[in-house]
Amino acid sequence: MRKKLSVLLITLLVVMLSAYAAGSKESASETDLSAPVTLTIWTHEDPNRSVFEKALIEEFTAQNPNVTVDYQTYPSGKMAELLTVAFSAGEGPDIFNQSQAVIRQFVVEGLVSKIDPSWIGLKSNDEIKDRYIAGALDAVTLDDGIYGMPLEYTNLCVYLNKGIFREAGLDPEKDYPKTWEEMMDISEKLVKRNGDIILRRGFDFRYATYYMMDMLPMVEQLGGKLVSDDGKTAIVGDEAWLRFFEYMKQWGPSGRNLGGPTYVSSSTAFDLNDDQIAMSSSGLYQEARMRSNNPDFYNSGDWMVIPYPQWSDAKEKVTCHVSCHYYMVNGSIPTAKQIWAWRLIDFMLSHSEGYLETCNLVQPTYALFNSEAFKAMPYSEVFKNDLEYATLTYYSGNSNAIRDKMKLAVEAVMLQGVSPEKALEDLRRQVQDILDQQ
């Protein structure tokens, strides 16, 4: 009897605490918003964006003198680790941004603040959703709650150096590659080598952290999938995966020797315009970097952007996956700070045309895509058209771990002589192990 009573009391206590937590969220009208507030922002390094955002913050704090902002930047590759450690110690920043590959776990674990539309002057979540194109909020939505706002929405197309094409006797406007088969053949015409060392690449992929974003769509065009629709089974469509691995094997030094992860980043090399590479995958943001790093090349007009290629026999059109960085708010800070944090984020992101013009960052809003500023960006329509066939890069609590397994598999066939069949077998086992542990 005592045991049953104890269980009942514990159950009642849990219900009461849950009800309290659910009802404890304060509206803006119930909260004292006049007290001094200091908001700490952690964001990844981007010199152009930092200057622009600091100017926006100065404007916001001038309008709201009780708010102070401590704006801190960190190397992009370190942010996820720093955030994980900080939140584990209960010391996370008030505001931070990260990609969909990282933040989903923060959402699922309840570490971040759910937006109350009234805090930013709206009446419902639908008013927030109506700002954005379909799918843009998927990674930060849970049980109809919204936990983040998109800072940048990036898909990759292919930048092309017209001068290198013309030097090789190709017309860049007509002869650019539309298929993956053409990409390999045209790269063979453009490549320069000294023995086995490549001096100039025709095209090369984005390696590093881009294996799922830049390469997985190649598999999906052929009907394959990384994970089944129910999220339980790794690797769907062996034929598609084997064809992809064989392509990458032929791309590498043991095949037609056209490029690989040991060379300088293709996007970095492209900006230099020093005969290192003719084509590179990159986002619209690359234009701002090119304008800053090599203004003569940018202003020459001797470059263009083409759509993400498809297989000649693709089963469906799939363009490069999208990486999205979201601004989010620490869910453990006082309500007043959460309200001010969301108001600051909303204020900054309301300047989407400014982000585009100063840093070429695209926010996935209908307002931006319909703006004259967006239409005026060189080749912006190429990126917009590809977005119609793009989805967010795979995200889950362990998406980075899965990405690293794909990286190992691709590099195994390219650099280590591993057969496509063995690479596929290993990848299936490793990804399945990760899924089973979720």
C-alpha positions in Angstrom: 0.0 0.0 0.0 2.8 2.4 0.9 4.6 1.6 -2.3 1.5 2.3 -4.4 1.0 5.6 -2.5 4.6 6.6 -3.1 4.3 5.9 -6.8 1.1 7.9 -6.9 2.7 10.9 -5.1 5.7 10.8 -7.4 3.4 10.7 -10.5 1.3 13.5 -9.2 4.5 15.6 -8.5 5.7 15.0 -12.0 2.4 16.1 -13.5 2.3 19.2 -11.3 5.8 20.2 -12.3 5.1 19.6 -16.0 1.9 21.7 -15.7 3.9 24.4 -13.9 6.6 24.4 -16.6 4.0 24.4 -19.4 2.2 27.3 -17.8 5.2 29.3 -16.6 6.0 31.0 -19.9 5.3 34.7 -19.5 3.9 37.0 -22.1 5.7 40.3 -22.9 3.0 42.2 -21.1 3.5 40.2 -17.9 7.3 40.7 -17.9 9.3 43.6 -16.7 11.2 44.6 -19.9 12.6 47.9 -18.5 15.4 46.4 -16.4 19.0 46.4 -17.7 19.7 43.3 -19.8 23.0 42.1 -21.2 22.8 39.6 -24.1 25.8 37.5 -25.1 25.9 36.3 -28.7 28.2 33.6 -30.0 28.5 33.3 -33.8 31.0 31.9 -36.3 33.6 34.2 -37.8 32.6 36.1 -40.9 34.3 39.5 -41.2 31.7 41.1 -43.6 28.8 39.8 -41.5 30.4 40.8 -38.2 30.7 44.5 -39.3 27.1 44.5 -40.6 25.6 42.8 -37.5 27.5 45.1 -35.1 26.0 48.1 -36.9 22.6 46.6 -36.5 23.2 45.9 -32.8 24.3 49.4 -32.3 21.0 50.6 -33.9 18.9 48.2 -31.8 20.6 49.2 -28.5 20.1 52.9 -29.3 16.4 52.2 -29.6 16.4 50.1 -26.5 19.0 51.7 -24.1 18.4 49.1 -21.3 19.9 46.4 -23.6 23.6 45.7 -23.9 25.1 43.2 -26.3 28.3 41.3 -26.0 29.1 40.0 -29.5 31.7 37.2 -29.7 33.0 35.4 -32.8 34.6 32.0 -33.0 36.1 29.8 -35.7 33.4 28.0 -37.6 34.9 24.6 -37.0 35.0 25.1 -33.2 31.5 26.4 -32.6 29.7 23.1 -32.2 32.2 21.8 -29.6 32.2 25.1 -27.7 28.4 25.1 -27.5 28.2 21.5 -26.4 30.7 22.1 -23.6 29.1 25.4 -22.5 25.5 24.0 -22.4 26.8 20.9 -20.5 28.1 23.2 -17.8 24.9 25.3 -17.8 26.9 28.3 -19.2 25.7 28.6 -22.8 25.4 32.0 -24.5 22.1 33.8 -24.6 22.0 33.8 -28.5 24.0 31.6 -30.9 23.9 30.3 -34.4 24.7 26.9 -35.8 23.8 24.7 -38.8 20.9 22.3 -39.0 23.5 19.5 -38.5 24.2 20.6 -35.0 21.1 22.5 -33.7 18.6 19.7 -34.1 19.9 18.0 -31.0 19.6 21.3 -29.0 15.9 21.4 -30.1 15.2 17.8 -29.2 16.9 18.0 -25.8 14.9 21.1 -24.9 17.9 23.4 -24.5 16.7 26.3 -26.6 13.8 28.8 -26.3 10.6 28.3 -28.2 9.5 31.5 -29.9 6.3 33.1 -28.6 5.0 35.0 -31.6 3.7 37.8 -29.3 7.3 38.5 -28.2 8.1 39.8 -31.7 4.8 41.5 -32.4 3.0 38.6 -34.2 -0.2 36.7 -33.5 0.7 33.2 -34.4 3.3 30.7 -35.6 1.7 30.8 -39.0 2.7 34.4 -39.4 6.3 33.3 -38.8 6.0 30.4 -41.2 4.5 32.6 -43.9 7.8 34.5 -44.1 9.8 31.5 -45.2 9.9 29.2 -48.2 8.7 25.6 -47.7 11.1 23.5 -45.6 13.2 26.3 -44.3 12.1 25.9 -40.7 11.9 22.1 -40.6 15.1 21.6 -38.6 14.0 24.0 -35.9 10.4 22.9 -35.6 9.2 20.4 -33.0 5.6 19.6 -32.1 4.4 22.8 -33.9 6.9 24.9 -31.8 9.5 27.0 -33.6 12.9 27.2 -32.0 15.1 29.2 -34.5 15.1 31.7 -37.3 17.2 31.2 -40.5 20.3 33.4 -40.8 21.6 31.9 -44.0 20.2 29.3 -46.4 22.9 28.0 -48.7 22.8 25.7 -51.7 25.7 25.1 -54.0 25.9 25.7 -57.8 29.0 25.6 -60.0 31.2 28.6 -60.6 32.9 28.6 -64.0 36.0 30.5 -65.2 35.2 31.5 -68.8 38.8 32.3 -69.7 40.0 28.8 -68.9 37.2 27.4 -71.0 38.1 29.6 -74.0 41.8 28.7 -73.7 40.8 25.0 -74.0 38.7 25.7 -77.1 35.4 25.5 -75.3 32.5 27.9 -75.4 31.6 28.5 -71.8 28.0 29.5 -72.6 27.3 26.4 -74.7 29.8 23.8 -73.6 29.4 23.9 -69.8 28.6 20.5 -68.2 25.0 19.7 -67.7 25.5 16.1 -66.6 28.0 14.3 -64.3 29.2 12.4 -67.3 29.9 15.6 -69.1 31.6 17.0 -66.0 34.2 14.3 -66.0 34.8 14.5 -69.8 35.1 18.3 -69.8 37.4 18.2 -66.8 39.6 15.9 -68.7 39.9 18.5 -71.4 40.7 21.2 -68.9 43.1 19.5 -66.5 46.9 20.1 -66.6 49.4 17.7 -65.0 53.0 17.4 -64.3 53.3 13.6 -64.2 50.7 12.5 -61.6 50.6 15.9 -59.9 47.6 18.1 -61.0 48.6 21.6 -61.8 45.1 22.7 -62.9 41.8 21.0 -62.2 38.8 21.3 -64.5 36.4 20.9 -61.6 36.6 19.6 -58.1 34.2 18.9 -55.3 33.9 20.5 -52.0 35.4 18.0 -49.5 36.1 18.8 -45.8 32.5 19.0 -44.3 30.7 19.0 -47.6 30.5 15.2 -48.3 26.7 14.9 -47.7 25.8 18.3 -49.0 27.7 18.2 -52.2 27.8 14.5 -53.0 24.7 12.8 -51.5 22.4 14.4 -54.1 24.3 12.5 -56.8 23.2 9.3 -55.1 19.6 10.6 -54.7 19.4 11.5 -58.4 19.8 7.8 -59.1 17.2 6.7 -56.6 19.4 6.0 -53.6 19.1 7.3 -50.0 21.4 7.6 -47.1 18.7 6.6 -44.6 15.2 5.1 -45.2 12.2 7.4 -44.9 11.4 6.0 -41.4 14.9 6.8 -40.2 15.7 3.2 -39.2 17.7 1.7 -42.1 21.0 2.8 -43.5 21.8 2.9 -47.2 18.9 2.4 -49.6 19.5 1.7 -53.3 22.8 -0.2 -53.6 23.0 0.3 -57.4 22.9 4.1 -57.0 25.5 4.0 -54.3 27.9 1.7 -56.3 27.6 3.9 -59.3 28.5 7.0 -57.2 31.5 5.3 -55.6 32.7 4.1 -59.0 32.5 7.7 -60.2 34.5 9.0 -57.3 37.0 6.2 -57.8 37.5 7.3 -61.4 37.7 11.0 -60.3 40.7 10.2 -58.0 44.3 9.5 -58.6 43.8 5.8 -59.3 41.3 6.6 -62.0 41.3 9.6 -64.4 43.1 11.7 -61.8 41.0 14.8 -62.0 41.1 16.0 -58.3 40.7 15.0 -54.7 40.7 16.1 -51.1 44.5 16.5 -50.9 44.4 19.7 -53.1 43.7 23.3 -52.1 40.0 23.9 -51.5 38.4 24.4 -54.9 36.5 27.5 -53.9 39.6 29.1 -52.5 41.5 28.3 -55.7 38.7 29.6 -57.9 38.8 33.1 -56.4 42.5 33.4 -57.2 42.0 33.1 -60.9 45.6 31.9 -61.3 44.9 28.8 -63.5 44.5 26.4 -60.6 40.9 25.4 -61.4 38.2 26.1 -63.9 35.1 25.1 -61.9 34.1 24.9 -58.3 31.0 24.2 -56.3 30.0 27.1 -54.0 27.1 29.2 -52.7 26.0 32.7 -53.6 28.1 33.9 -50.7 31.2 33.1 -52.9 30.5 36.3 -54.9 31.1 38.5 -51.8 34.3 36.6 -51.1 35.4 37.0 -54.7 34.6 40.7 -54.7 36.7 41.1 -51.6 39.6 38.7 -52.4 40.0 39.4 -56.1 37.9 42.4 -57.2 39.5 42.5 -60.6 38.3 39.0 -61.4 34.9 39.7 -59.9 34.4 42.9 -62.0 35.9 41.3 -65.1 32.7 39.3 -65.8 35.0 36.5 -66.9 33.1 34.0 -64.7 29.6 32.6 -64.5 27.4 30.3 -62.4 25.8 27.1 -63.8 23.2 24.7 -62.2 24.2 21.7 -60.2 24.6 18.8 -62.7 22.4 15.8 -63.1 23.1 12.3 -64.3 22.1 11.8 -67.9 19.7 9.0 -66.8 18.7 10.5 -63.4 15.5 9.1 -62.0 14.6 12.4 -60.4 16.0 15.9 -60.4 17.9 16.6 -57.1 20.0 19.6 -56.7 22.7 20.3 -54.1 21.4 20.0 -50.5 20.9 23.1 -48.5 22.9 24.1 -45.4 21.0 26.5 -43.1 22.4 28.4 -40.1 19.8 29.4 -37.6 19.9 32.0 -34.8 18.6 30.4 -31.5 18.1 31.5 -27.9 19.2 29.7 -24.7 16.1 28.2 -23.1 17.3 28.4 -19.6 17.7 32.2 -19.3 15.0 34.4 -17.7 11.9 35.2 -19.7 12.8 38.8 -20.0 16.2 37.9 -21.6 14.5 35.4 -23.9 12.1 38.2 -25.1 14.9 40.7 -25.7 17.0 38.0 -27.4 14.2 37.1 -29.9 13.5 40.8 -30.5 17.2 41.4 -31.3 17.3 38.4 -33.6 14.0 39.5 -35.3 15.4 43.0 -35.8 18.7 41.8 -37.3 17.1 39.3 -39.6 14.5 41.8 -40.8 17.4 43.4 -42.8 17.7 40.5 -45.2 18.6 42.7 -48.1 21.5 44.2 -46.1 22.8 40.7 -45.4 22.6 39.9 -49.1 24.3 43.1 -50.3 27.1 43.1 -47.7 27.9 39.4 -47.3 25.8 37.6 -50.0 24.0 35.6 -47.3 20.6 34.4 -48.4 17.7 34.2 -46.0 14.9 31.9 -47.3 12.2 34.5 -47.2 9.7 35.3 -49.9 10.3 39.0 -49.3 14.0 38.6 -50.2 13.5 36.4 -53.2 11.0 38.9 -54.6 13.2 41.9 -53.9 15.1 43.9 -56.5 18.3 43.4 -54.4 18.1 39.7 -54.9 17.3 39.9 -58.6 20.3 42.3 -59.1 22.8 39.8 -57.7 24.7 38.1 -60.6 23.3 34.6 -61.3 21.0 34.7 -58.3 18.3 33.1 -60.4 20.5 30.1 -61.0 20.6 29.5 -57.2 16.9 30.3 -56.8 15.9 27.8 -59.5 18.0 25.1 -58.1 16.4 25.7 -54.6 13.1 24.4 -56.1 14.6 20.9 -56.2 16.7 21.1 -53.0 16.2 19.9 -49.4 18.0 20.5 -46.2 21.2 18.5 -45.7 20.4 15.4 -43.5 20.0 16.4 -39.9 19.7 14.4 -36.7 21.4 14.2 -33.4 24.3 12.3 -35.1 24.3 13.8 -38.6 27.9 14.9 -38.2 29.0 11.4 -37.2 27.2 10.0 -40.3 28.8 12.6 -42.5 32.2 11.6 -41.2 31.5 8.0 -42.2 30.6 9.0 -45.7 33.8 11.0 -45.9 35.8 7.9 -44.9 34.0 5.8 -47.6 34.6 8.3 -50.4 38.2 8.8 -49.5 38.7 5.0 -49.3 37.7 4.5 -52.9 39.5 7.7 -54.1 42.8 7.4 -52.2 43.2 3.9 -50.8 42.1 1.6 -53.6 39.1 0.2 -51.7 36.5 -1.2 -54.1 33.1 0.4 -54.3 31.5 -2.8 -53.0 33.7 -2.8 -49.9 33.2 0.9 -49.3 29.4 0.4 -49.5 29.5 -2.5 -47.1 31.5 -0.6 -44.5 29.4 2.5 -44.9 26.2 0.6 -44.4 27.5 -1.1 -41.2 28.9 2.1 -39.7 25.8 4.2 -40.4 23.5 1.5 -39.2 25.4 1.3 -35.9 24.9 5.1 -35.5 21.2 4.9 -36.2 20.8 2.0 -33.8 22.3 4.0 -31.0 20.0 7.0 -31.4 
